[in-house]
Structure formats: C-alpha cells, structure tokens
Amino acid sequence: MKSIRNQLLRGIVVIIFSTVMVLSILLMIFIRKYYYDNTENLLKSRIEVSIGFYNKYFSSKSLVENIYDNVDAFWNENNAQVEIFDSNGNLIMDSIGIKDNKLINAPDIEKALKGEPSRWIGKVDYYNKKVMAVSYPLEVDGDIIGIIRFITSLEEADNVITNIMIIFISISIGVLILGIILSIILSNSIINPIKYLNNVAEKMGSGNLSVRSNIDSKNEIGQLSNTLNFMADEISKREQLKNEFISQVSHELRTPLTAIKGWTITLNSEETDKEILKLGFEIIEKETDRLTLMVEELLDFSRLINENVSLDLNKVNIQAFIKHIESFMAPRANKEDIDLKFLTEAEGFMYIDSNRLKQVFINLLDNAFKFTEAKGHVTFTTLRLNEDIKFIIEDDGCGISEEDLPKVKQKFFKGKNSNSKNGIGLSICDEIIKLHNGEFNIYSKLGIGTRVEVIIPILKEE
C-alpha cells in the first residue's frame, strides 16, 4: 500500500526542487544578460568616443594611411584589445599584434560591414577565457571606410556571475532542506490524525462502539472526527433500538403463543364442554391471526429495508379507493365508539399500488384509533392539489411529545405511550410512501391531537 505521507513528501519535494531549478535557470539567464549587456554597452560607448575622435581629427586621411602612420590616439585610451578592418573586412591592425582566425571569421564583422553594430561572444586560441567582441562600422561622409572592434575578457563578469550563482544555489539548497523538514512536519500533522482516525474506525468496526475520537480541530479532519463520532452514536442508538425491538417482538410473539399453547392443553382435556371448546377455538383463531399479522409486518419491513419490493401500479379510482378503506375501518370505529368521518373532495384516477397504500392508511388509522379515547374524533380528508393527492388523517387523541415526534418514523423506535407497538409500523408506511415518490409528514401536540399528511403524485399511465 502506498503511503500518503511518502506521496505528499514526494510531491512537495518535486514542487520545491522544480521551483528552485526554474528560478536558478532564470536567475542565471538574467544575471548573465545583465553583466554581458553592461560590458557590451561599455565597449560601445568607448567605440563611439573613438569613432567621434577619429571623424573629428583624422578623417582627412584614409583609414589605411592613418594606420600606417601609427595614428592610435583615437583608440589607445582604454585597456581593450582593438582591431581595425578595412571596408572589405580585411584585418589591417590588431593592438596586441595577434591574428586569430576565430576572431576574424566571427559574424559580427559581416554585420558591421552592413552598417549594423553587433557583438560576438566566444573563445579564442590565445586566451583560455571567454571574450566579447563589439564591432562598429567606421563611417566618413556616410560611407563605411572600415570597422573598429573592441575586444575584452569576460573573466571578471563570469566570476561575478559564478559567485552569485554559488550563493543562490547555496540558498536554494537551504530552502530545499528547510522545505523538506517543513513538509515532513506538515505531512505528520495531516497523516497522524488520519492514522488515529483509522485506528478508531477499526475499533468501531470490530464492535467497540464506546470508543470515540478526541480530535476537535476546526478543519476537515476535525469534521471527519465529528462525523465518525456521530456515526458511532447513531449506530449505538440503532443497536439499542434494535435490541429493544427484538425484546419487544419476542414478548409480543410469546404472548399469543402462550395463549395458544394454554388453550390447546385445555381443549385436549376430555372434561372440556362445548362452550369452553368454542371459546378456546375463537381465542386460538384470534391469536393465530395476530401472529400472522405480526409476521407479515416483519416480512414487509425486511423486504422494504432491503429494497426487495416493487410497486404494482394500476389505475385506481380515488373515491372507490377511499370507500374501501372506510368500509374496512368503520366497523372498528363503531365498536370502539370513535367518530370516524371521511371527507373526499378529490375525484378522478391515480396510478398507485392500491394494496400498499391501503396498508399505509389502515396502519395510520389504526394508530389514530389506539391513541384516541372513546367518544373521540378521527377525520380522513382527501384533497386534490394540482398534480398531487393529499390525504389528511386527524385525531384529537393524546398526541405525541416534542421529544418523540422527530423519531416516530425511525426504524425500531417505540414511543413511551403504553399503546405503542413494535416500532416498525410508521417506518413501513414511510418506505411505501417513498416508493410512490410521496411525502409523509406528522404534526402533533401532546394532549391536543395528531395530524398526518400523505402527499402522493398522480402518476401518468405509461
């Protein structure tokens, strides 16, 4: 596995090294240009002075005559090597008496013959350092009568450039070393917290949900630490809810099973009369239906959370759909002395899984009945909202506390009310409504009542 620290260090070192190299090259180019240009300008100024002196005092004679007469007043006031060429580019004088073919054949002579002052930098046979030659056309009355060239050594300039580069390279090496040290410190400040979080995550993954990260920085790592702690808290809560749920379901399953077993033993006796026999069979049937309902609810819950449920959408008449629910729930409302009213203002058709939505509304009405006392009121209202159908179930029962209200749709959550069941009914309703791309909202105040809103879009037939 590649280490992030090594990748980070490698990246930072490459960036620093590349930056230092680029800056070194640019500095070398600029410094070299600066000193060479200064040397060239110095030679040019001297040449211009010499040419002006020549034109003022010696232009009456030809260049060759002046050279043969040993006239050197116009150039001998400087320490540069001086060469003079005639108008054909032939060397007619060298101040140090050396004829070097590299100098004679340099391109600056040809350019100067065309009237362009130019320079040449290179090495010569009689000197082991680089030299600079600057050539100027010597003009009299607009005609080029020859070329004057000043040559000087670049040793001093190169030494200055070398010293500057040595200093800069030394500084660059120091910067590189400092950058590596700082990058190690930086990478450790990033990698060590990540390693720590990884160890915490491994402990959580092994089942130790009590461990927590103590990183409280305000950066992204701190946010990751808080998220990890939040995740552990949520998993702990879910585990606790799941354990409570299993305990509650086990208790609820045990109750009907105990009743069935007890009545089976009773009915198996030869002394059981017909009345007791009839009562026993009724209780066994009732408890069996109760068990079947619980098992179906658990199976539905398992399918929904594992996303193994697909909707069977069909064209359904809205009023007929509500009428069916009313016919199913009205007898129970009469039996429990609850005033149940259905107000259906929506008309037309919608494409839904009618069996699944019936399950939702029967469950919601069942909750309303359980938490509403006798003589209470439950209202089921159906409204058309543009392309949606809004179902509203309202009761004036005991209501839900502010503490429990945000949690009632959570899986395994069981409210404090004694009438609360196993904690999966509303979560099943929520999943079915989501499958219909709908909304599920619950509003309640303790001691006043509860309002449940289900909004289902009217899907078009494909």
C-alpha positions in Angstrom: 0.0 0.0 0.0 1.3 3.4 -1.0 1.9 5.7 1.9 0.1 9.1 1.7 3.0 10.6 3.7 5.5 9.5 1.1 3.3 10.7 -1.8 2.8 14.0 0.0 6.6 14.4 0.7 7.5 13.4 -2.8 5.0 15.9 -4.3 6.3 18.8 -2.1 9.9 18.0 -2.8 9.3 17.8 -6.5 7.5 21.2 -6.4 10.2 22.8 -4.3 13.0 21.3 -6.4 11.3 22.3 -9.7 10.7 25.8 -8.4 14.3 26.2 -7.3 15.7 24.9 -10.6 13.5 27.1 -12.7 14.4 30.2 -10.5 18.1 29.2 -10.7 18.0 29.0 -14.5 16.1 32.2 -14.9 18.4 34.0 -12.5 21.4 32.7 -14.3 20.0 33.9 -17.6 19.1 37.3 -16.3 22.3 37.9 -14.4 24.4 36.7 -17.4 22.4 39.0 -19.7 22.7 41.9 -17.3 26.5 41.7 -16.9 27.1 40.9 -20.6 24.9 43.8 -21.7 26.7 46.1 -19.3 30.0 45.0 -20.8 28.7 45.5 -24.3 27.4 48.9 -23.5 30.7 49.9 -22.0 32.5 48.8 -25.1 30.0 50.5 -27.4 30.4 53.8 -25.5 34.2 53.6 -25.8 33.9 52.8 -29.5 31.6 55.7 -30.1 34.0 58.0 -28.4 36.9 56.7 -30.5 34.8 57.0 -33.7 33.9 60.6 -32.9 37.5 61.4 -32.2 38.6 59.8 -35.5 35.9 61.7 -37.5 36.9 65.0 -35.9 40.7 64.8 -36.3 41.8 62.0 -38.7 39.0 61.7 -41.3 41.0 63.8 -43.8 43.2 60.8 -44.5 42.2 57.3 -45.4 42.0 54.6 -42.7 44.9 52.7 -44.1 47.1 55.8 -44.2 46.3 56.6 -40.6 47.1 53.0 -39.5 50.4 53.1 -41.5 51.3 56.4 -39.8 50.7 54.8 -36.4 47.9 57.0 -35.5 46.5 55.5 -32.3 45.2 58.5 -30.5 41.6 57.7 -31.2 41.6 54.3 -29.6 44.5 53.9 -27.2 42.8 55.5 -24.1 41.3 52.1 -23.0 42.6 48.7 -22.0 40.6 46.7 -24.5 42.1 44.9 -27.4 41.5 46.9 -30.6 41.2 45.6 -34.1 40.6 47.6 -37.3 39.3 46.2 -40.6 39.2 47.8 -43.9 36.0 48.2 -46.0 36.4 44.7 -47.4 36.7 43.0 -43.9 40.4 42.5 -44.0 42.3 42.9 -40.7 44.7 45.8 -41.0 45.6 46.3 -37.4 45.5 44.5 -34.0 46.6 46.4 -30.9 48.3 43.3 -29.4 49.7 42.0 -32.7 47.7 38.8 -32.8 45.8 37.4 -35.8 43.2 34.9 -34.6 41.1 33.2 -37.3 38.2 32.7 -34.8 38.0 36.4 -34.3 38.5 37.3 -38.0 35.7 35.0 -39.1 33.3 35.9 -36.3 29.8 37.0 -37.7 29.9 40.5 -36.0 32.4 41.7 -38.8 29.9 40.8 -41.6 27.1 42.6 -39.8 29.2 45.7 -39.1 30.1 45.9 -42.8 26.4 46.2 -43.4 26.2 49.1 -41.0 24.8 47.1 -38.0 26.8 47.4 -34.8 27.0 43.9 -33.3 28.7 41.7 -30.7 30.3 38.3 -30.6 31.0 36.1 -27.5 33.3 33.1 -27.7 36.7 31.7 -27.1 40.0 32.5 -28.9 43.1 30.5 -29.3 45.4 32.9 -27.5 43.3 33.2 -24.3 41.7 30.5 -22.1 38.7 32.6 -21.1 35.7 33.8 -23.0 35.9 37.2 -24.7 33.4 39.7 -26.1 34.0 41.5 -29.3 31.9 44.5 -30.3 32.2 45.8 -33.9 31.1 49.2 -35.1 31.2 50.5 -38.7 33.6 53.4 -39.2 31.8 55.9 -41.4 33.0 59.1 -43.1 30.5 61.2 -45.1 28.0 58.3 -45.0 30.4 55.7 -46.5 31.7 52.8 -44.5 35.5 53.0 -44.7 36.2 50.2 -42.2 35.3 48.6 -39.0 36.6 49.2 -35.5 36.3 46.4 -33.0 36.9 46.4 -29.2 37.6 43.0 -27.5 37.6 42.4 -23.8 37.8 39.4 -21.5 34.6 38.2 -19.8 36.6 36.6 -16.9 35.6 39.2 -14.4 32.0 39.2 -15.4 31.9 35.4 -15.4 33.5 35.3 -11.9 30.8 37.6 -10.6 28.1 35.5 -12.2 29.6 32.3 -10.8 29.8 33.8 -7.3 26.2 35.0 -7.4 25.1 31.5 -8.6 27.0 29.8 -5.9 25.4 32.0 -3.3 21.9 31.4 -4.9 22.5 27.6 -5.2 23.6 27.5 -1.5 20.4 29.4 -0.5 18.4 27.1 -2.8 19.8 24.0 -1.1 19.0 25.5 2.3 15.5 26.3 1.1 15.1 22.7 -0.2 16.3 21.2 3.1 14.0 23.6 5.0 11.1 22.7 2.7 11.7 19.0 3.2 11.7 19.5 7.0 8.6 21.6 6.9 6.9 19.2 4.6 7.6 16.3 7.0 6.1 18.4 9.8 3.1 19.2 7.6 2.6 15.7 6.4 2.8 14.4 10.0 0.2 17.0 11.1 -2.1 15.6 8.4 -1.2 11.9 8.4 -1.0 11.2 12.1 -4.6 12.4 12.8 -5.8 10.2 9.8 -3.9 7.2 11.2 -5.5 7.9 14.6 -9.0 8.1 13.0 -8.3 4.9 11.1 -7.4 3.1 14.4 -10.6 4.5 16.0 -12.7 3.3 12.9 -11.1 -0.2 13.1 -12.1 -0.4 16.8 -15.6 0.7 16.0 -15.7 -1.8 13.1 -14.7 -4.6 15.5 -17.7 -3.8 17.6 -16.3 -1.4 20.2 -18.8 1.4 19.7 -17.9 3.0 23.0 -14.6 4.3 21.6 -14.6 8.0 20.4 -12.2 10.2 18.6 -10.8 13.2 20.7 -9.7 15.3 17.7 -11.5 18.7 17.9 -9.8 20.8 15.3 -11.8 23.1 13.1 -10.6 21.7 9.8 -11.8 18.9 7.5 -10.1 16.2 9.8 -12.0 17.6 12.7 -15.2 17.4 10.7 -14.3 13.8 9.9 -13.7 13.1 13.5 -17.1 14.6 14.5 -18.8 12.6 11.7 -17.1 9.4 12.9 -18.3 10.0 16.5 -21.8 10.9 15.2 -21.9 7.7 13.2 -20.9 5.7 16.3 -23.6 7.4 18.4 -26.2 6.7 15.7 -25.1 3.0 15.4 -25.2 2.7 19.2 -28.7 4.1 19.3 -29.8 1.9 16.4 -28.3 -1.1 18.1 -30.1 -0.2 21.3 -33.4 0.3 19.4 -32.9 -3.0 17.6 -32.2 -4.9 20.8 -35.3 -3.3 22.4 -37.3 -4.1 19.2 -36.2 -7.8 19.3 -37.1 -7.9 23.0 -40.5 -6.4 22.4 -41.2 -8.6 19.4 -40.1 -11.6 21.3 -42.5 -10.6 24.1 -45.4 -10.0 21.7 -44.8 -13.3 20.0 -44.6 -15.1 23.3 -48.0 -13.8 24.5 -50.1 -15.3 21.7 -48.0 -18.5 21.6 -48.6 -18.9 25.4 -52.3 -18.4 24.9 -52.5 -20.9 22.0 -50.5 -23.5 24.0 -52.6 -23.0 27.1 -55.9 -23.4 25.3 -54.5 -26.3 23.3 -53.8 -28.1 26.6 -57.2 -27.1 27.9 -59.1 -28.2 24.8 -57.2 -31.5 24.8 -58.9 -32.5 28.1 -61.9 -34.9 27.9 -63.8 -32.8 30.5 -63.9 -29.6 28.3 -67.5 -28.7 27.5 -68.8 -27.2 24.2 -68.9 -23.6 25.5 -65.3 -23.7 26.6 -64.3 -25.6 23.4 -66.0 -22.8 21.3 -64.3 -20.0 23.4 -60.9 -21.8 23.1 -61.1 -22.1 19.3 -62.1 -18.5 19.0 -59.1 -17.4 21.1 -56.8 -19.7 19.2 -58.0 -18.3 15.9 -57.7 -14.7 17.1 -54.2 -15.2 18.5 -53.2 -17.0 15.2 -54.4 -14.0 13.2 -52.5 -11.8 15.5 -49.3 -13.8 15.0 -49.9 -13.9 11.2 -50.3 -10.1 11.1 -47.1 -9.6 13.1 -45.1 -12.0 10.9 -46.4 -10.3 7.7 -45.5 -6.9 9.2 -42.0 -8.2 9.9 -41.6 -9.6 6.4 -42.8 -6.4 4.8 -40.3 -4.5 6.9 -37.5 -6.8 5.9 -38.4 -6.5 2.2 -38.7 -2.7 2.3 -35.4 -2.0 4.1 -33.6 -4.4 1.7 -35.3 -2.8 -1.3 -36.8 -6.0 -2.5 -40.2 -4.5 -3.0 -41.5 -3.2 -6.3 -44.8 -1.4 -6.8 -47.7 -2.9 -8.8 -49.1 0.4 -10.2 -52.6 0.4 -11.5 -55.2 2.9 -12.5 -57.3 3.4 -9.3 -60.5 5.4 -8.8 -59.8 7.7 -5.9 -63.3 7.7 -4.4 -63.6 3.9 -4.7 -60.2 3.5 -3.0 -61.2 5.7 -0.1 -64.6 3.9 0.1 -62.9 0.6 0.5 -60.8 1.9 3.4 -63.9 3.4 5.0 -65.8 0.0 4.8 -62.8 -1.7 6.3 -62.3 0.6 9.3 -65.8 1.9 10.0 -66.9 -1.3 12.0 -63.9 -1.0 14.3 -64.6 2.7 14.8 -68.2 1.9 15.8 -67.0 -0.9 18.1 -64.6 1.5 19.9 -67.1 4.3 19.9 -64.9 6.7 17.8 -66.5 9.2 15.5 -64.8 8.4 12.1 -65.5 10.7 9.2 -64.3 10.5 5.6 -64.3 13.8 3.5 -63.4 13.0 -0.1 -63.1 16.1 -2.2 -60.7 14.6 -4.8 -62.1 12.9 -7.9 -60.7 11.0 -10.8 -57.9 8.4 -11.0 -54.4 7.9 -9.9 -51.8 5.3 -10.7 -50.7 3.6 -7.4 -50.1 0.3 -5.8 -53.5 0.2 -4.1 -52.7 -2.7 -1.8 -49.6 -1.0 -0.4 -51.3 2.4 0.1 -54.3 0.6 1.8 -51.7 -0.9 4.1 -50.4 2.6 4.8 -53.8 4.2 5.6 -55.1 1.3 7.6 -51.9 1.4 9.7 -52.3 5.2 10.2 -56.0 4.9 11.1 -55.1 2.0 13.4 -52.6 4.3 15.2 -55.2 7.1 15.4 -57.8 4.7 17.0 -55.2 3.4 19.5 -54.3 6.8 20.8 -57.9 8.3 20.7 -60.2 7.5 23.6 -63.9 6.6 23.3 -66.1 9.5 22.0 -63.0 10.9 20.2 -62.9 12.0 16.6 -60.9 10.9 13.7 -61.2 12.5 10.3 -59.8 11.2 6.9 -59.7 14.0 4.3 -58.7 13.6 0.6 -57.8 16.7 -1.4 -56.6 17.4 -5.0 -53.6 19.6 -5.2 -52.7 20.2 -8.9 -50.8 17.0 -9.8 -50.9 15.6 -6.3 -53.4 13.9 -4.0 -53.2 14.9 -0.3 -54.5 12.6 2.3 -55.0 14.0 5.8 -55.7 11.9 8.9 -56.5 14.0 12.1 -57.4 12.9 15.6 -58.0 14.5 18.9 -56.2 11.8 20.9 -53.3 12.1 23.3 -50.8 13.4 20.8 -47.0 12.9 20.6 -44.4 14.7 22.7 -42.0 17.1 21.1 -39.2 14.8 22.2 -40.6 11.7 20.4 -42.1 13.4 17.3 -38.9 13.6 15.2 -38.2 9.9 16.0 -41.6 8.3 15.3 -40.7 7.4 11.7 -37.3 5.9 12.7 -36.9 2.1 12.5 -37.4 0.3 15.8 -38.4 3.4 17.7 -41.1 2.7 20.2 -42.8 5.7 22.0 -43.3 6.0 25.7 -47.0 5.6 25.4 -48.2 2.2 26.6 -50.3 1.7 23.4 -47.1 1.9 21.2 -46.4 -1.3 19.3 -43.1 -2.7 18.0 -41.8 0.5 16.3 -41.8 -0.6 12.7 -45.4 0.4 11.6 -44.6 4.0 10.7 -41.2 3.2 9.2 -43.0 0.7 6.8 -45.5 3.5 5.9 -42.6 5.9 5.3 -40.9 3.4 3.0 -44.0 2.7 1.0 -44.7 6.4 0.6 -41.2 7.0 -0.6 -41.6 4.2 -3.2 -44.5 6.3 -4.5 -42.3 9.4 -4.6 -44.6 10.9 -2.0 -44.3 13.0 1.2 -45.1 11.8 4.7 -45.4 14.5 7.4 -46.6 14.2 11.0 -47.7 17.1 13.2 -48.7 16.6 16.8 -49.1 18.3 20.1 -49.2 16.4 23.4 -52.8 16.4 24.8 -54.3 18.0 21.7 -54.1 15.5 18.9 -52.2 14.5 15.8 -52.3 15.4 12.1 -50.8 13.1 9.5 -50.3 14.2 5.9 -49.6 11.9 3.0 -49.0 13.5 -0.4 -48.9 11.2 -3.4 -48.2 12.4 -7.0 -50.7 11.4 -9.7 -48.5 9.3 -12.0 -49.3 9.2 -15.7 -50.0 5.8 -17.3 -47.1 4.6 -19.4 
